């Protein structure tokens, strides 16, 4: 039979609170359970005894992780101007050379890879057979600051972050535009619409699969904001949901938000931190869910790529 052993002073306090004896066990059990809530939430997402597995460390700087409908993952090695593929069978191969210095990427619903080709501050669409179509070259005659990350909605419209980050392969030394903003390029359009401003360095971007909300991370302000998506890509109801910025980001089927930087930090939809995946690299840049079942978290980090098996699936 269970017996609760409490110090006299503790008993005195409980008596002072007029706690019935039958509630002592409940109180004690509650005190034991509270510290495990966070651990339980994290272990529900992945096996916390397992570390992220290093797949390859042969690159200069990895970015732009994105998965196709089959679960094959594509990512960039931006300094070397290449896009690589890591397929569902674990095979690593070069997908495209001379990739426009592509940065952030995302697949549209036709299987085209949309990339932020910031060599000339453009937006590209790369077909499965590697044919390149330039979707965007300027904003009313001015160069974009530097397309950084993208998310494609169900209508084929493209949301894009556009911060200025000086590249050694650019000839210009200052931005053409007045401020770094978020833009929306409607399907078939040649000019984007500015849909959100007030950023210092907008970077990671991702939308919910129902098309209702858009998350935008600002590395400069070290915050992640949530917007309501309206008609024609217009954004409203800006809410600072997480006090952390991010390079790239993704969502899982439960609506949890995965941010990068120092490893991978996971937040629930309310902005509560529920997990952290250590990555032994100076910087974690981007991530997505890949694999045949979309339950393998693929992570680009500095000169390397990593994977870790998850208990949840992605929504890309």
C-alpha positions in Angstrom: 0.0 0.0 0.0 1.3 3.5 -0.9 2.2 5.7 2.0 3.1 9.4 1.5 6.1 10.5 3.6 6.2 14.3 4.2 8.3 16.3 6.5 6.6 17.8 9.6 6.9 21.4 8.2 5.3 20.3 4.9 2.5 18.5 6.8 2.0 21.7 8.9 1.6 23.7 5.7 -0.9 21.2 4.3 -2.9 21.2 7.5 -2.9 25.0 7.5 -4.4 24.8 4.0 -7.0 22.3 5.3 -6.1 19.7 2.7 -7.9 16.5 3.3 -5.6 13.5 3.7 -7.0 11.8 0.7 -5.7 14.7 -1.5 -2.1 14.2 -0.4 -1.5 11.4 -2.9 -3.0 13.5 -5.7 -0.8 16.5 -4.8 2.3 14.3 -4.6 1.5 12.7 -8.0 0.9 16.1 -9.5 4.3 17.3 -8.3 5.9 14.3 -9.9 4.1 14.7 -13.2 4.6 18.5 -13.8 8.4 18.3 -14.7 7.6 15.5 -17.2 5.1 17.5 -19.3 7.7 19.1 -21.5 9.7 15.9 -21.9 6.6 14.0 -22.9 5.7 16.6 -25.5 9.2 16.3 -27.0 9.4 12.5 -26.9 6.0 12.4 -28.6 7.6 14.1 -31.6 10.7 11.9 -31.9 12.9 9.5 -29.9 14.9 11.8 -27.7 17.5 9.1 -27.1 18.4 9.3 -30.8 20.7 12.0 -32.3 20.3 13.5 -35.8 22.3 11.3 -38.3 25.0 13.0 -40.4 24.4 12.1 -44.0 27.2 14.1 -45.7 29.6 16.8 -45.0 31.0 17.7 -48.4 29.5 21.1 -49.1 30.3 24.8 -48.6 27.0 25.9 -47.2 23.7 24.0 -47.4 20.3 25.7 -47.7 16.9 25.5 -49.3 15.6 22.1 -48.1 12.4 21.2 -49.9 10.6 17.9 -50.6 8.7 16.8 -53.7 5.4 14.8 -53.5 7.3 11.5 -53.4 9.5 12.5 -50.4 12.7 13.1 -52.3 14.5 16.1 -50.8 16.2 18.8 -52.8 18.7 21.4 -51.3 21.2 23.9 -52.4 24.9 24.3 -51.9 24.7 28.1 -52.6 28.4 29.0 -52.6 29.1 26.3 -55.2 25.9 27.2 -57.2 24.4 23.7 -57.1 21.1 22.0 -56.3 21.4 18.4 -54.9 18.9 15.6 -54.4 18.7 13.2 -51.6 16.1 10.6 -52.6 13.9 8.3 -50.6 16.4 5.5 -50.9 19.2 7.5 -49.4 21.0 8.2 -52.7 22.7 11.6 -52.9 23.1 13.1 -56.4 23.6 16.4 -58.2 20.4 17.7 -59.6 21.4 21.0 -61.2 24.7 22.8 -61.8 24.7 26.6 -62.4 21.6 27.0 -60.2 21.3 30.8 -60.1 22.8 30.8 -56.6 19.5 29.4 -55.4 18.7 29.9 -51.8 15.2 29.0 -50.4 13.1 26.6 -52.4 9.6 25.1 -52.4 7.7 22.7 -54.8 4.5 23.9 -56.4 1.6 21.5 -57.0 2.7 20.7 -60.5 6.1 19.4 -59.3 8.1 22.4 -60.3 10.8 23.5 -57.9 10.4 27.3 -57.1 13.8 28.8 -56.2 15.1 32.1 -54.9 17.8 32.5 -57.5 19.6 35.5 -56.0 22.6 35.6 -58.3 20.5 38.1 -60.3 17.8 38.6 -57.7 15.2 36.5 -59.5 12.6 33.9 -58.9 12.9 30.7 -60.9 10.7 27.7 -61.7 12.6 24.5 -62.4 10.7 21.7 -64.0 11.3 18.0 -63.2 13.3 17.7 -66.5 15.4 20.7 -65.4 14.0 23.4 -67.7 14.3 26.8 -66.1 11.6 29.5 -66.3 12.3 32.9 -64.9 9.2 34.0 -63.0 10.4 37.3 -61.6 13.2 39.8 -62.4 12.2 43.0 -60.7 9.7 45.1 -58.8 8.5 47.9 -61.0 11.9 48.3 -62.7 14.0 47.9 -59.5 16.0 44.8 -58.5 14.6 42.8 -55.6 16.7 43.1 -52.4 17.5 39.4 -52.6 14.8 36.7 -52.7 15.5 34.5 -49.7 12.8 32.0 -49.0 9.4 31.0 -50.6 6.2 29.3 -49.9 3.6 28.3 -52.6 -0.1 28.3 -51.9 -2.7 25.9 -53.3 -3.6 28.4 -56.1 0.0 28.5 -57.3 0.7 32.0 -55.8 4.1 32.5 -54.3 4.9 34.3 -51.0 8.5 35.5 -50.8 10.8 37.1 -48.2 13.2 39.7 -49.7 15.9 40.9 -47.3 19.1 42.6 -48.5 22.2 40.5 -47.8 25.3 41.7 -49.7 26.8 38.9 -51.9 30.4 38.8 -53.1 29.1 37.9 -56.6 27.0 41.0 -56.9 28.3 44.2 -58.5 25.9 46.5 -56.7 26.7 47.5 -53.1 23.3 48.8 -51.9 19.6 47.9 -52.4 17.4 49.4 -55.0 14.3 49.1 -52.8 13.6 51.2 -49.7 13.0 48.3 -47.2 13.0 44.5 -46.9 9.5 43.2 -47.3 7.3 40.2 -48.0 5.8 39.9 -51.5 3.2 37.8 -53.1 3.4 36.8 -56.8 0.0 35.6 -58.0 0.0 32.7 -60.4 0.8 33.8 -63.9 1.7 37.3 -62.8 5.0 39.0 -63.7 5.0 41.6 -60.9 4.7 40.8 -57.2 2.5 42.6 -54.6 4.0 43.9 -51.4 1.9 42.3 -48.7 3.8 42.9 -45.4 6.4 45.4 -44.2 8.0 46.5 -40.9 10.8 43.9 -40.9 14.5 44.2 -40.2 15.5 40.9 -41.9 12.6 38.8 -43.0 13.8 35.2 -43.8 12.0 31.9 -43.2 8.5 31.7 -44.4 5.8 28.9 -44.4 2.1 28.7 -44.6 -0.5 26.3 -43.1 -1.8 23.6 -45.5 -5.4 25.0 -45.2 -4.1 28.3 -46.6 -5.4 30.3 -43.6 -2.1 31.4 -42.0 1.4 32.5 -43.0 4.4 32.4 -40.7 7.3 34.8 -41.3 10.5 34.8 -39.3 12.5 38.0 -38.8 16.1 37.2 -37.9 16.9 40.9 -37.3 14.1 41.3 -34.8 14.5 37.7 -33.5 10.7 37.1 -33.8 8.4 34.9 -35.8 5.0 36.4 -36.8 1.8 34.9 -37.9 -0.5 36.5 -40.4 -4.0 35.7 -41.6 -4.0 35.1 -45.4 -6.8 36.9 -47.2 -8.0 37.2 -50.8 -5.3 37.6 -53.5 -2.6 36.9 -50.9 -3.3 39.9 -48.8 -2.1 39.6 -45.2 -3.7 40.9 -42.0 -3.8 40.3 -38.2 0.0 40.3 -37.6 0.7 38.5 -34.4 4.2 37.9 -32.8 3.8 34.2 -31.9 7.4 33.2 -31.1 10.3 35.2 -29.6 12.8 33.7 -32.0 13.8 34.4 -35.5 14.7 31.7 -38.0 16.6 31.1 -41.2 14.2 28.4 -42.7 11.2 26.8 -41.1 8.6 24.0 -41.6 5.4 22.7 -40.0 4.3 19.2 -39.0 0.8 17.7 -39.2 0.0 18.9 -35.7 0.7 22.5 -36.6 4.0 22.6 -34.7 6.5 25.1 -36.0 10.2 24.1 -36.6 12.7 26.9 -36.4 16.4 26.9 -37.3 19.5 28.6 -36.1 21.3 26.9 -33.3 20.0 23.4 -34.0 16.2 23.0 -34.5 13.8 24.4 -32.0 10.1 23.2 -32.0 7.1 25.2 -30.9 3.5 24.3 -30.7 0.9 26.5 -32.6 0.5 28.8 -29.5 4.3 29.6 -29.5 5.2 27.4 -26.6 8.6 25.7 -26.9 8.1 21.9 -26.9 11.4 20.5 -28.2 15.0 21.1 -29.3 17.1 19.0 -31.6 20.9 19.5 -31.2 22.9 19.8 -34.4 26.6 19.8 -33.9 27.3 22.6 -36.5 27.9 26.3 -36.3 24.5 27.1 -38.0 21.4 25.2 -39.0 19.9 26.9 -42.0 16.9 25.0 -43.3 14.8 21.9 -43.0 11.8 19.9 -44.3 10.1 16.6 -43.9 11.0 14.0 -46.5 11.1 10.2 -47.0 8.4 7.9 -48.4 6.1 8.7 -45.4 7.2 12.3 -45.0 8.3 11.4 -41.4 12.0 12.1 -41.8 13.2 15.5 -40.8 15.9 16.6 -43.2 18.2 19.3 -42.0 20.7 21.5 -43.8 23.4 22.8 -41.4 26.6 24.7 -42.5 28.7 22.3 -44.6 26.5 19.3 -43.9 23.1 17.6 -44.1 21.4 15.5 -41.3 18.3 13.5 -40.9 16.3 12.3 -37.9 13.2 10.0 -37.8 10.1 11.6 -36.4 6.8 10.4 -34.9 4.9 13.1 -36.9 4.7 13.8 -40.6 5.3 17.0 -42.5 2.7 18.8 -44.6 4.6 19.8 -47.7 
